[in-house]
Amino acid sequence: MSTENKVITSTENKVATSGQNRDTVYIGKKPIMAYVTSTLIQLATFPQVTIKARGMSIGRAVDVAQIILRKTDAGHSIGNIKIDSELLESQDGRSRNVSTIEITVKRNN
C-alpha cells in the first residue's frame, strides 16, 4: 500500500471541518434569485449541485430548482429528490420532527 500526503489549504480545511460541501446550497430566507444565482455558479464548477432545505423553506427549494430547470436555457435537469424528516429539540426542550428535502440539479453536457 502506498500513502500519499495531501496538503490541505485553509479553505479546504474550513470546508472539511464544518461539514459543508461546496456542491450544496442550503435554502433559507434570502430572496429566491440569490439561491438560483448561487446554484448556477456552483453548476459552472461541479457537474451536480444539491439544494437542501427543511421546514418552511422546502417550497422555496422547489421554486429554486424549477426556476433553474425552466427559466434558464443552460441545459440542466433534476436528478434525485430525497425527502426525510429530522428529530430536533426545540428551545423549550421538547422534540419535534422537521421535514427536509434534498434536490439534485445536474448539468447536461
N, CA, C and O of each residue as an XYZ file, in Angstrom:
436
protein
N       0.835     -1.188      0.000
C       0.000      0.000      0.000
C       0.875      1.244      0.000
O       1.927      1.293      0.638
N       0.418      2.229     -0.721
C       1.153      3.481     -0.729
C       0.321      4.543     -0.025
O      -0.909      4.543     -0.081
N       1.012      5.421      0.621
C       0.312      6.511      1.288
C       0.716      7.806      0.622
O       1.877      8.008      0.265
N      -0.246      8.666      0.463
C       0.007      9.966     -0.141
C      -0.220     11.039      0.896
O      -1.171     10.981      1.675
N       0.659     12.014      0.898
C       0.472     13.168      1.773
C      -0.206     14.252      0.961
O       0.253     14.616     -0.121
N      -1.280     14.751      1.485
C      -2.014     15.806      0.801
C      -1.960     17.071      1.635
O      -2.245     17.061      2.832
N      -1.598     18.138      0.992
C      -1.573     19.426      1.662
C      -2.976     20.011      1.577
O      -3.525     20.168      0.486
N      -3.540     20.327      2.703
C      -4.886     20.889      2.757
C      -4.770     22.382      2.978
O      -4.177     22.842      3.954
N      -5.349     23.132      2.048
C      -5.323     24.573      2.200
C      -6.310     24.993      3.280
O      -7.139     24.193      3.714
N      -6.222     26.222      3.706
C      -7.105     26.687      4.780
C      -8.567     26.636      4.347
O      -9.434     26.351      5.173
N      -8.863     26.903      3.076
C     -10.236     26.847      2.602
C     -10.765     25.421      2.633
O     -11.880     25.181      3.096
N      -9.971     24.473      2.143
C     -10.388     23.077      2.170
C     -10.562     22.592      3.598
O     -11.483     21.831      3.895
N      -9.676     23.033      4.481
C      -9.755     22.634      5.878
C     -11.025     23.178      6.519
O     -11.690     22.477      7.281
N     -11.359     24.417      6.212
C     -12.572     25.014      6.759
C     -13.805     24.250      6.304
O     -14.706     23.988      7.102
N     -13.850     23.891      5.024
C     -14.985     23.135      4.497
C     -15.024     21.752      5.129
O     -16.095     21.266      5.494
N     -13.871     21.120      5.260
C     -13.823     19.768      5.820
C     -14.248     19.755      7.283
O     -14.950     18.839      7.711
N     -13.839     20.745      8.049
C     -14.171     20.745      9.464
C     -15.595     21.195      9.729
O     -16.197     20.779     10.718
N     -16.143     22.034      8.867
C     -17.507     22.500      9.096
C     -18.547     21.506      8.599
O     -19.721     21.616      8.952
N     -18.135     20.539      7.786
C     -19.061     19.539      7.294
C     -19.890     19.998      6.109
O     -20.795     19.283      5.680
N     -19.606     21.162      5.577
C     -20.368     21.663      4.448
C     -19.631     21.355      3.161
O     -18.410     21.491      3.083
N     -20.379     20.939      2.153
C     -19.814     20.694      0.845
C     -19.997     21.928     -0.005
O     -20.971     22.665      0.144
N     -19.061     22.143     -0.887
C     -19.178     23.278     -1.787
C     -20.229     23.041     -2.858
O     -20.690     23.988     -3.496
N     -20.613     21.790     -3.063
C     -21.604     21.486     -4.080
C     -23.004     21.376     -3.487
O     -23.865     20.690     -4.039
N     -23.226     22.048     -2.370
C     -24.524     22.047     -1.702
C     -24.959     23.485     -1.436
O     -24.172     24.306     -0.965
N     -26.214     23.775     -1.741
C     -26.784     25.092     -1.467
C     -27.882     24.899     -0.438
O     -28.838     24.159     -0.668
N     -27.739     25.571      0.701
C     -28.732     25.491      1.773
C     -29.702     26.653      1.633
O     -29.287     27.810      1.567
N     -30.981     26.349      1.586
C     -32.014     27.360      1.368
C     -32.465     27.936      2.713
O     -32.719     27.207      3.672
N     -32.553     29.265      2.748
C     -33.001     29.960      3.946
C     -34.051     30.992      3.585
O     -34.994     30.695      2.852
N     -33.891     32.206      4.098
C     -34.911     33.236      3.919
C     -34.510     34.356      2.960
O     -35.218     35.356      2.849
N     -33.395     34.198      2.277
C     -32.991     35.204      1.290
C     -33.935     35.153      0.093
O     -34.711     34.207     -0.043
N     -33.876     36.157     -0.771
C     -34.699     36.115     -1.983
C     -34.341     34.896     -2.849
O     -33.193     34.453     -2.872
N     -35.327     34.376     -3.545
C     -35.153     33.154     -4.330
C     -34.031     33.299     -5.352
O     -33.254     32.364     -5.545
N     -33.934     34.443     -6.003
C     -32.929     34.610     -7.048
C     -31.503     34.554     -6.500
O     -30.574     34.256     -7.250
N     -31.313     34.831     -5.227
C     -29.982     34.685     -4.623
C     -29.562     33.220     -4.635
O     -28.400     32.906     -4.893
N     -30.502     32.328     -4.357
C     -30.209     30.895     -4.361
C     -30.093     30.350     -5.779
O     -29.295     29.447     -6.030
N     -30.879     30.887     -6.708
C     -30.767     30.480     -8.107
C     -29.382     30.846     -8.629
O     -28.724     30.031     -9.276
N     -28.945     32.058     -8.351
C     -27.627     32.507     -8.797
C     -26.522     31.667     -8.173
O     -25.585     31.260     -8.860
N     -26.625     31.410     -6.893
C     -25.624     30.600     -6.206
C     -25.552     29.195     -6.794
O     -24.460     28.665     -7.000
N     -26.685     28.600     -7.061
C     -26.721     27.253     -7.639
C     -26.127     27.241     -9.041
O     -25.378     26.326     -9.385
N     -26.447     28.233     -9.848
C     -25.900     28.302    -11.204
C     -24.392     28.499    -11.190
O     -23.686     27.942    -12.030
N     -23.898     29.279    -10.252
C     -22.451     29.461    -10.128
C     -21.782     28.143     -9.754
O     -20.732     27.800    -10.296
N     -22.395     27.403     -8.824
C     -21.839     26.111     -8.431
C     -21.906     25.106     -9.584
O     -20.998     24.289     -9.739
N     -22.958     25.155    -10.387
C     -23.086     24.245    -11.523
C     -22.046     24.521    -12.603
O     -21.749     23.641    -13.412
N     -21.492     25.723    -12.626
C     -20.418     26.019    -13.565
C     -19.139     25.268    -13.182
O     -18.289     25.010    -14.034
N     -19.007     24.920    -11.903
C     -17.821     24.227    -11.408
C     -18.049     22.735    -11.238
O     -17.194     21.933    -11.611
N     -19.188     22.355    -10.682
C     -19.487     20.961    -10.365
C     -20.511     20.402    -11.351
O     -21.345     21.154    -11.855
N     -20.466     19.096    -11.638
C     -21.451     18.510    -12.555
C     -22.847     18.418    -11.954
O     -23.835     18.341    -12.685
N     -22.934     18.425    -10.628
C     -24.246     18.419     -9.984
C     -24.162     19.157     -8.655
O     -23.121     19.178     -7.998
N     -25.276     19.757     -8.279
C     -25.373     20.521     -7.041
C     -26.622     20.060     -6.303
O     -27.663     19.822     -6.916
N     -26.514     19.937     -4.989
C     -27.647     19.537     -4.172
C     -28.227     20.762     -3.479
O     -27.510     21.518     -2.823
N     -29.527     20.946     -3.631
C     -30.250     22.022     -2.954
C     -30.913     21.395     -1.734
O     -31.684     20.444     -1.864
N     -30.615     21.925     -0.543
C     -31.161     21.363      0.690
C     -31.987     22.407      1.422
O     -31.638     23.587      1.472
N     -33.097     21.939      1.990
C     -33.947     22.822      2.792
C     -34.702     21.989      3.801
O     -34.835     20.774      3.657
N     -35.193     22.662      4.824
C     -36.049     21.981      5.789
C     -37.126     22.933      6.278
O     -36.980     24.154      6.234
N     -38.207     22.334      6.742
C     -39.310     23.116      7.299
C     -39.991     23.994      6.271
O     -40.326     23.555      5.171
N     -40.188     25.242      6.652
C     -40.921     26.188      5.818
C     -40.157     26.592      4.556
O     -40.740     27.213      3.668
N     -38.896     26.263      4.456
C     -38.089     26.620      3.284
C     -38.170     25.597      2.161
O     -37.575     25.803      1.103
N     -38.892     24.500      2.365
C     -38.973     23.451      1.351
C     -39.592     23.980      0.059
O     -39.096     23.676     -1.026
N     -40.644     24.749      0.152
C     -41.278     25.323     -1.038
C     -40.334     26.221     -1.808
O     -40.349     26.234     -3.039
N     -39.518     26.966     -1.099
C     -38.537     27.848     -1.732
C     -37.483     27.027     -2.480
O     -37.035     27.430     -3.553
N     -37.083     25.878     -1.921
C     -36.107     25.000     -2.583
C     -36.673     24.443     -3.882
O     -35.969     24.365     -4.889
N     -37.947     24.057     -3.858
C     -38.600     23.558     -5.065
C     -38.677     24.667     -6.107
O     -38.450     24.418     -7.291
N     -38.990     25.881     -5.684
C     -39.035     27.020     -6.601
C     -37.672     27.265     -7.242
O     -37.594     27.527     -8.442
N     -36.603     27.183     -6.461
C     -35.237     27.388     -6.984
C     -34.943     26.350     -8.062
O     -34.449     26.695     -9.135
N     -35.239     25.091     -7.787
C     -34.971     24.032     -8.760
C     -35.791     24.233    -10.033
O     -35.280     24.030    -11.135
N     -37.045     24.628     -9.895
C     -37.900     24.825    -11.062
C     -37.469     26.028    -11.892
O     -37.552     25.990    -13.120
N     -37.015     27.079    -11.250
C     -36.524     28.250    -11.991
C     -35.290     27.860    -12.795
O     -35.165     28.240    -13.959
N     -34.382     27.108    -12.188
C     -33.183     26.676    -12.907
C     -33.564     25.777    -14.071
O     -32.983     25.887    -15.151
N     -34.519     24.901    -13.874
C     -34.923     23.948    -14.906
C     -35.668     24.621    -16.053
O     -35.402     24.325    -17.218
N     -36.591     25.515    -15.743
C     -37.490     26.060    -16.769
C     -37.092     27.416    -17.329
O     -37.349     27.694    -18.500
N     -36.479     28.252    -16.532
C     -36.223     29.626    -16.971
C     -34.840     29.833    -17.572
O     -34.620     30.813    -18.284
N     -33.910     28.935    -17.301
C     -32.581     29.069    -17.889
C     -32.469     28.092    -19.052
O     -32.983     26.976    -18.985
N     -31.806     28.511    -20.100
C     -31.623     27.658    -21.273
C     -30.242     27.004    -21.262
O     -29.669     26.736    -22.318
N     -29.715     26.750    -20.075
C     -28.363     26.215    -19.955
C     -28.317     24.698    -20.009
O     -27.228     24.124    -20.006
N     -29.458     24.030    -20.057
C     -29.474     22.584    -20.163
C     -29.233     21.876    -18.848
O     -28.276     21.111    -18.727
N     -30.066     22.110    -17.877
C     -29.970     21.446    -16.583
C     -31.135     20.479    -16.419
O     -32.177     20.627    -17.058
N     -30.942     19.490    -15.555
C     -32.019     18.538    -15.278
C     -32.041     18.227    -13.782
O     -31.061     18.426    -13.064
N     -33.185     17.736    -13.347
C     -33.351     17.354    -11.950
C     -32.940     15.894    -11.801
O     -33.370     15.038    -12.574
N     -32.115     15.619    -10.811
C     -31.688     14.250    -10.525
C     -32.539     13.663     -9.421
O     -33.767     13.659     -9.511
N     -31.896     13.170     -8.387
C     -32.603     12.555     -7.268
C     -33.272     13.607     -6.392
O     -32.764     14.716     -6.222
N     -34.414     13.234     -5.846
C     -35.106     14.062     -4.859
C     -35.297     13.191     -3.629
O     -35.891     12.115     -3.700
N     -34.787     13.667     -2.503
C     -34.875     12.895     -1.261
C     -35.679     13.694     -0.243
O     -35.349     14.843      0.053
N     -36.724     13.089      0.287
C     -37.484     13.731      1.357
C     -37.307     12.899      2.618
O     -37.228     11.671      2.565
N     -37.249     13.578      3.735
C     -36.971     12.911      5.001
C     -37.482     13.810      6.123
O     -38.103     14.843      5.872
N     -37.218     13.413      7.339
C     -37.502     14.273      8.488
C     -36.383     14.102      9.505
O     -35.746     13.051      9.592
N     -36.165     15.156     10.264
C     -35.138     15.161     11.304
C     -35.809     15.402     12.644
O     -36.787     16.145     12.733
N     -35.292     14.784     13.665
C     -35.782     14.996     15.016
C     -34.956     16.111     15.641
O     -33.753     15.952     15.852
N     -35.592     17.229     15.936
C     -34.913     18.382     16.514
C     -35.482     18.677     17.890
O     -36.647     18.403     18.180
N     -34.630     19.238     18.723
C     -35.082     19.650     20.054
C     -35.367     21.146     20.025
O     -34.508     21.939     19.639
N     -36.566     21.530     20.430
C     -36.938     22.934     20.437
C     -36.321     23.634     21.644
O     -35.718     22.992     22.503
N     -36.475     24.941     21.700
C     -35.873     25.718     22.780
C     -36.456     25.371     24.139
O     -35.779     25.515     25.158
N     -37.700     24.916     24.169
C     -38.310     24.555     25.446
C     -38.013     23.106     25.848
O     -38.548     22.614     26.841
N     -37.153     22.419     25.067
C     -36.718     21.079     25.445
C     -37.519     19.941     24.858
O     -37.180     18.778     25.076
N     -38.569     20.239     24.121
C     -39.374     19.179     23.515
C     -38.791     18.776     22.163
O     -38.185     19.595     21.473
N     -38.976     17.520     21.793
C     -38.522     17.022     20.498
C     -39.648     17.143     19.486
O     -40.821     16.968     19.816
N     -39.269     17.449     18.230
C     -40.260     17.536     17.172
C     -39.615     17.131     15.853
O     -38.402     17.250     15.679
N     -40.424     16.661     14.943
C     -39.957     16.277     13.612
C     -40.038     17.476     12.675
O     -41.024     18.213     12.668
N     -38.984     17.655     11.887
C     -38.950     18.710     10.882
C     -38.681     18.049      9.540
O     -37.724     17.288      9.403
N     -39.507     18.331      8.561
C     -39.343     17.755      7.227
C     -38.133     18.357      6.530
O     -37.805     19.524      6.742
N     -37.469     17.556      5.696
C     -36.316     18.012      4.923
C     -36.464     17.549      3.481
O     -37.183     16.593      3.191
N     -35.768     18.247      2.577
C     -35.735     17.866      1.172
C     -34.341     18.126      0.623
O     -33.682     19.098      0.991
N     -33.907     17.239     -0.263
C     -32.654     17.401     -0.994
C     -32.965     17.188     -2.469
O     -33.449     16.124     -2.856
N     -32.691     18.185     -3.284
C     -32.954     18.127     -4.727
C     -31.611     18.230     -5.441
O     -30.866     19.187     -5.227
N     -31.300     17.261     -6.278
C     -30.058     17.278     -7.043
C     -30.339     17.853     -8.417
O     -31.214     17.373     -9.138
N     -29.582     18.894     -8.776
C     -29.689     19.519    -10.093
C     -28.412     19.160    -10.847
O     -27.307     19.379    -10.349
N     -28.569     18.608    -12.047
C     -27.426     18.156    -12.848
C     -27.224     19.044    -14.051
O     -28.168     19.585    -14.627
N     -25.971     19.174    -14.408
C     -25.603     19.907    -15.621
C     -25.558     18.917    -16.777
O     -24.856     17.910    -16.696
N     -26.288     19.182    -17.843
C     -26.247     18.337    -19.036
C     -25.113     18.812    -19.922
O     -25.042     19.992    -20.264
N     -24.244     17.921    -20.289
C     -23.085     18.324    -21.113
C     -23.382     18.284    -22.567
O     -22.514     18.593    -23.384
